[in-house]
């Protein structure tokens, strides 16, 4: 899906829990979601973002993924129901 602006997304933030896992919370600096938004985005701490990006870069090199190769990403949230709490550790 192509977006012209992130303003059409629901806004979240990442919050590290005491057990080391991360939870997404609603960002109160933006309007409450209608749950008809076509995407979601979140502010992610720089360290977590850097670590994840490094892992992704190493992975794509290891499997020899080339420019324009198709691939599928599983986030762990595929079966998460928005009416419940989904905690991916």
LODOTOR-823935 format. One record per residue (C-alpha): residue in one letter; residue number from 0; x, y, z. Coordinates in steps of 0.001 Angstrom, whole numbers. Example, Ala and Ser with C-alpha at 12.3 -4.5 7.8 and 13.67 -1.06 7.14 Angstrom:
REM LODOTOR-823935
MIPA residuo num    east   north      up
MIPA       A   0   12300   -4500    7800
MIPA       S   1   13670   -1060    7140
//
This chain:
REM LODOTOR-823935
MIPA residuo num    east   north      up
MIPA       X   0       0       0       0
MIPA       X   1    1359    3422    -855
MIPA       X   2     968    6273    1623
MIPA       X   3    1440    9941     926
MIPA       X   4    1936   10711    4633
MIPA       X   5    2358    8949    7950
MIPA       X   6    -465   11093    9316
MIPA       X   7   -2848    8372    8085
MIPA       X   8   -1282    5846   10474
MIPA       X   9   -2125    5140   14097
MIPA       X  10     633    6461   16363
MIPA       X  11    2288    4292   19038
MIPA       X  12    5421    4322   21172
MIPA       X  13    7636    1444   22320
MIPA       X  14    7909     905   26075
MIPA       X  15   10432   -1509   27608
MIPA       X  16    8861   -3703   30290
MIPA       X  17   10590   -4819   33506
MIPA       X  18   10998   -8356   32073
MIPA       X  19   12967   -6994   29077
MIPA       X  20   10141   -7336   26544
MIPA       X  21    8699   -4385   24641
MIPA       X  22    5089   -3227   24516
MIPA       X  23    3463    -744   22145
MIPA       X  24    1310    1940   23745
MIPA       X  25    -964    4532   22188
MIPA       X  26     777    7873   21740
MIPA       X  27   -1433   10423   23499
MIPA       X  28      73   13235   21402
MIPA       X  29   -2199   12127   18551
MIPA       X  30   -5976   11607   18273
MIPA       X  31   -7406    8378   19679
MIPA       X  32   -7559    5713   16931
MIPA       X  33  -10721    4904   15042
MIPA       X  34   -9216    1458   14241
MIPA       X  35   -9935    2174   10579
MIPA       X  36   -6387    3438   10052
MIPA       X  37   -4566    1685    7229
MIPA       X  38   -1236    1488    9047
MIPA       X  39     489    1968   12372
MIPA       X  40    3828    3485   13251
MIPA       X  41    5760    3883   16465
MIPA       X  42    8656    5778   17921
MIPA       X  43   11330    3184   18680
MIPA       X  44   14378    3778   20912
MIPA       X  45   17547    4275   18833
MIPA       X  46   19376    1295   20379
MIPA       X  47   16511   -1101   19649
MIPA       X  48   16181     238   16102
MIPA       X  49   19925     -60   15464
MIPA       X  50   20045   -3599   16850
MIPA       X  51   17084   -4712   14724
MIPA       X  52   18479   -3061   11597
MIPA       X  53   21850   -4724   12099
MIPA       X  54   20204   -8133   12513
MIPA       X  55   18168   -7558    9348
MIPA       X  56   21236   -6494    7373
MIPA       X  57   23208   -9565    8481
MIPA       X  58   20253  -11840    7724
MIPA       X  59   19727  -10503    4194
MIPA       X  60   23451  -10959    3480
MIPA       X  61   23453  -14511    4863
MIPA       X  62   20536  -15609    2680
MIPA       X  63   21941  -13688    -301
MIPA       X  64   18839  -11529    -775
MIPA       X  65   19367   -9305   -3808
MIPA       X  66   17790   -5988   -4819
MIPA       X  67   14214   -6486   -6077
MIPA       X  68   13975  -10041   -4663
MIPA       X  69   10522  -10691   -3223
MIPA       X  70   10312  -11765     417
MIPA       X  71    7741  -12164    3212
MIPA       X  72    8091  -10748    6737
MIPA       X  73    6466  -12348    9771
MIPA       X  74    6348   -9924   12699
MIPA       X  75    4858  -12189   15342
MIPA       X  76    1646  -10151   15345
MIPA       X  77     -60  -12038   12490
MIPA       X  78   -2573  -13688   14824
MIPA       X  79   -2871  -10828   17305
MIPA       X  80   -6441   -9670   17905
MIPA       X  81   -6664   -5900   18532
MIPA       X  82   -9248   -6604   21235
MIPA       X  83   -6600   -8322   23381
MIPA       X  84   -3048   -7673   24576
MIPA       X  85    -374   -9231   22365
MIPA       X  86    3041   -9374   23959
MIPA       X  87    5838  -10478   21639
MIPA       X  88    9012  -11069   23674
//
